[in-house]
């Protein structure tokens, strides 16, 4: 709870995956992938409940083992690879409305971003309230500055995607950020099926090393590298 506002953390985790089989429970440094997100959420100073939305019995079992709640199973129509995240969120919101368990704020934490920490989560929540409870999305600096990115036309000519001169020192280039998918925060009363979480207006800046997105096997290698590096530098590994 923050400022007397009740906060629900929702972790969406369907069973099907293409790039990595059973991705949400694949091993990452000795724990299922989803366990890293559950651990960070549970260690938050402000989150009241951590729930999983899944269609998978195996994911539900693993999630409960690591301390999350699975109060319902996700219906099949919301478990396909074309199902929209916002519909999954609205299904969860309706479940709690129907049973009279009301929350003020929802924080969406995707399990495929396992390196966000409880410090990231709490910092984002604090910024959300500081900015007047406007929708928030986490971002991280882009590796390739868009000033230097070009498209190639049919005649082979290069064209910049930004209308600005790129003749400047790298350190003088403006900073740009990308939505990293780690943290989304919205007031429950503002959520509709037209909500676009990626377009939330407030940006919470995270380190790039906390923003690894697990989509392919090589991403697991990168995530393991950062987890082990953090442990070597004395950073506490997520634990439930």
C-alpha positions as CSV (number, residue, x, y, z in Angstrom):
1,X,0.0,0.0,0.0
2,X,1.2,3.5,-0.8
3,X,-0.6,6.7,0.4
4,X,-3.6,4.5,1.5
5,X,-3.9,3.1,-2.0
6,X,-4.2,-0.6,-2.4
7,X,-1.8,-2.1,-5.0
8,X,-2.2,-5.3,-7.0
9,X,0.7,-6.8,-8.9
10,X,-0.4,-8.9,-11.9
11,X,2.0,-11.3,-13.6
12,X,0.6,-12.6,-16.9
13,X,2.1,-16.0,-17.8
14,X,0.5,-18.2,-20.5
15,X,1.6,-21.7,-21.1
16,X,2.3,-21.6,-24.8
17,X,5.6,-20.2,-26.1
18,X,7.4,-20.4,-29.5
19,X,11.0,-19.3,-29.1
20,X,11.6,-21.2,-25.9
21,X,9.6,-24.2,-24.8
22,X,7.8,-23.7,-21.4
23,X,9.5,-20.3,-21.3
24,X,7.9,-18.9,-18.2
25,X,9.2,-21.8,-16.1
26,X,12.5,-22.4,-17.9
27,X,15.5,-22.5,-15.6
28,X,17.4,-19.3,-15.0
29,X,20.3,-19.5,-12.5
30,X,18.7,-22.4,-10.7
31,X,15.1,-21.0,-10.5
32,X,12.2,-20.9,-12.9
33,X,12.1,-17.7,-14.9
34,X,8.8,-16.6,-13.4
35,X,10.2,-17.0,-9.9
36,X,12.5,-14.0,-10.4
37,X,9.6,-11.6,-11.0
38,X,7.6,-13.1,-8.2
39,X,10.5,-12.6,-5.8
40,X,11.0,-8.9,-6.7
41,X,7.2,-8.2,-6.4
42,X,7.0,-9.9,-3.0
43,X,10.0,-7.9,-1.7
44,X,8.3,-4.6,-2.7
45,X,7.5,-2.3,0.1
46,X,4.2,-1.2,-1.4
47,X,2.6,-4.1,-3.3
48,X,-0.3,-5.7,-1.3
49,X,-0.9,-8.9,-3.4
50,X,1.0,-10.7,-6.1
51,X,-1.2,-12.8,-8.5
52,X,-0.5,-14.8,-11.6
53,X,-2.9,-15.0,-14.6
54,X,-2.2,-18.3,-16.4
55,X,-3.8,-21.1,-18.3
56,X,-1.1,-23.6,-17.3
57,X,-1.4,-26.0,-14.4
58,X,2.4,-26.2,-14.3
59,X,3.0,-22.5,-14.2
60,X,0.3,-22.2,-11.5
61,X,2.0,-24.9,-9.4
62,X,5.4,-23.3,-9.7
63,X,4.1,-19.8,-9.0
64,X,2.4,-21.0,-5.8
65,X,5.6,-22.8,-4.8
66,X,7.4,-19.4,-5.0
67,X,4.7,-17.5,-3.0
68,X,2.4,-16.0,-5.6
69,X,-1.4,-16.4,-5.6
70,X,-3.3,-18.0,-8.5
71,X,-6.9,-17.2,-7.6
72,X,-8.3,-18.2,-11.0
73,X,-7.2,-19.9,-14.2
74,X,-7.1,-17.9,-17.4
75,X,-9.7,-18.9,-20.0
76,X,-8.5,-20.5,-23.3
77,X,-9.6,-17.5,-25.4
78,X,-7.1,-15.3,-23.5
79,X,-4.2,-17.8,-23.7
80,X,-3.5,-17.7,-27.5
81,X,-0.5,-16.0,-29.0
82,X,-2.8,-13.3,-30.4
83,X,-4.6,-12.5,-27.1
84,X,-4.1,-8.9,-26.0
85,X,-2.4,-8.1,-22.7
86,X,-5.1,-5.5,-21.9
87,X,-7.8,-8.2,-22.2
88,X,-5.9,-10.4,-19.8
89,X,-5.7,-7.4,-17.4
90,X,-9.4,-6.6,-17.7
91,X,-10.3,-10.2,-17.0
92,X,-8.3,-10.1,-13.8
93,X,-9.7,-6.7,-12.8
94,X,-13.3,-8.0,-13.4
95,X,-12.6,-11.1,-11.2
96,X,-11.7,-8.9,-8.2
97,X,-14.6,-6.5,-8.8
98,X,-17.0,-9.4,-8.9
99,X,-15.8,-10.7,-5.5
100,X,-15.7,-7.2,-4.0
101,X,-11.9,-7.2,-3.5
102,X,-11.1,-3.7,-4.7
103,X,-7.7,-2.3,-5.6
104,X,-6.7,1.2,-6.5
105,X,-3.6,0.6,-8.6
106,X,-2.5,-2.2,-10.8
107,X,1.2,-2.9,-11.6
108,X,1.8,-5.2,-14.5
109,X,5.0,-7.2,-14.4
110,X,5.9,-9.5,-17.3
111,X,7.8,-12.6,-16.3
112,X,10.0,-12.4,-19.4
113,X,11.8,-9.4,-17.8
114,X,13.4,-11.2,-14.8
115,X,16.1,-8.7,-13.9
116,X,14.0,-5.9,-12.6
117,X,14.5,-5.5,-8.8
118,X,12.3,-4.5,-5.9
119,X,14.1,-1.2,-6.0
120,X,13.0,-0.7,-9.6
121,X,9.4,-1.6,-8.7
122,X,9.3,0.7,-5.6
123,X,11.0,3.5,-7.4
124,X,8.4,3.3,-10.2
125,X,5.5,3.2,-7.7
126,X,6.9,6.3,-5.9
127,X,7.3,8.2,-9.2
128,X,3.7,7.1,-10.3
129,X,2.3,8.8,-7.2
130,X,4.7,11.8,-7.4
131,X,3.4,12.5,-10.9
132,X,-0.2,12.5,-9.9
133,X,-1.1,8.9,-10.5
134,X,-0.7,9.1,-14.3
135,X,0.0,5.9,-16.2
136,X,3.6,4.9,-16.0
137,X,5.9,2.7,-18.1
138,X,9.5,1.7,-17.5
139,X,12.1,2.6,-20.2
140,X,15.8,2.1,-20.7
141,X,18.3,4.0,-22.8
142,X,18.6,2.8,-26.4
143,X,21.9,1.4,-27.5
144,X,21.8,2.9,-31.0
145,X,21.0,6.6,-31.1
146,X,18.2,7.1,-33.7
147,X,20.1,10.1,-35.0
148,X,22.4,7.6,-36.7
149,X,19.7,5.3,-38.0
150,X,18.8,5.4,-41.7
151,X,16.2,4.0,-44.1
152,X,17.1,3.1,-47.7
153,X,14.8,4.3,-50.4
154,X,14.0,2.5,-53.7
155,X,16.8,4.5,-55.4
156,X,19.3,3.5,-52.8
157,X,19.4,6.9,-51.0
158,X,19.8,7.0,-47.3
159,X,17.3,9.0,-45.2
160,X,17.4,9.7,-41.5
161,X,14.4,8.8,-39.4
162,X,14.9,12.1,-37.5
163,X,14.8,15.5,-39.1
164,X,18.0,16.7,-37.5
165,X,21.7,17.1,-38.3
166,X,23.8,14.1,-37.1
167,X,27.1,16.0,-37.2
168,X,27.7,16.2,-33.5
169,X,29.8,14.5,-30.9
170,X,28.2,11.3,-29.5
171,X,28.3,12.8,-26.0
172,X,26.3,15.8,-27.3
173,X,23.6,13.7,-28.8
174,X,20.2,13.9,-27.1
175,X,19.2,10.9,-25.0
176,X,16.5,8.5,-26.3
177,X,14.7,5.7,-24.5
178,X,12.7,2.6,-25.4
179,X,9.8,1.0,-23.6
180,X,11.5,-2.1,-22.0
181,X,8.3,-4.0,-20.9
182,X,9.4,-4.4,-17.2
183,X,6.9,-2.3,-15.4
184,X,3.5,-0.8,-16.2
185,X,1.4,1.1,-13.6
186,X,-2.2,2.4,-13.9
187,X,-5.1,3.3,-11.7
188,X,-7.6,0.5,-11.9
189,X,-10.4,3.0,-12.5
190,X,-8.7,4.3,-15.6
191,X,-8.3,0.8,-17.3
192,X,-10.4,0.0,-20.3
193,X,-10.1,-2.4,-23.2
194,X,-8.6,0.6,-25.2
195,X,-5.8,1.1,-22.7
196,X,-2.4,1.0,-24.4
197,X,0.2,0.3,-21.6
198,X,3.1,1.1,-23.9
199,X,1.7,4.6,-24.3
200,X,1.5,5.4,-20.6
201,X,2.7,9.1,-20.3
202,X,5.2,8.8,-17.5
203,X,8.6,7.1,-18.0
204,X,10.5,5.4,-15.2
205,X,14.2,5.1,-16.4
206,X,15.9,1.7,-15.6
207,X,19.4,0.5,-16.2
208,X,19.8,-1.5,-19.4
209,X,21.2,-4.4,-17.5
210,X,17.9,-4.7,-15.6
211,X,15.9,-4.7,-18.9
212,X,16.8,-8.0,-20.6
213,X,13.7,-9.4,-22.4
214,X,13.7,-13.2,-22.6
215,X,12.5,-14.2,-26.1
216,X,15.2,-16.4,-27.5
217,X,17.7,-18.8,-25.9
218,X,20.5,-16.2,-26.3
219,X,18.5,-13.9,-24.0
220,X,18.8,-16.5,-21.2
221,X,22.6,-16.4,-21.6
222,X,22.6,-12.6,-21.3
223,X,20.3,-12.7,-18.3
224,X,22.4,-15.3,-16.5
225,X,25.5,-13.1,-17.2
226,X,23.9,-10.1,-15.5
227,X,22.6,-12.1,-12.6
228,X,26.0,-13.7,-11.9
229,X,27.7,-10.4,-12.4
230,X,25.4,-8.7,-9.9
231,X,26.0,-11.5,-7.4
232,X,29.8,-11.1,-7.8
233,X,29.4,-7.4,-7.2
234,X,27.5,-8.0,-3.9
235,X,24.1,-7.4,-5.3
236,X,21.5,-9.7,-3.6
237,X,20.0,-12.2,-6.1
238,X,16.2,-12.3,-6.1
239,X,15.0,-14.9,-3.6
240,X,11.5,-15.8,-2.4
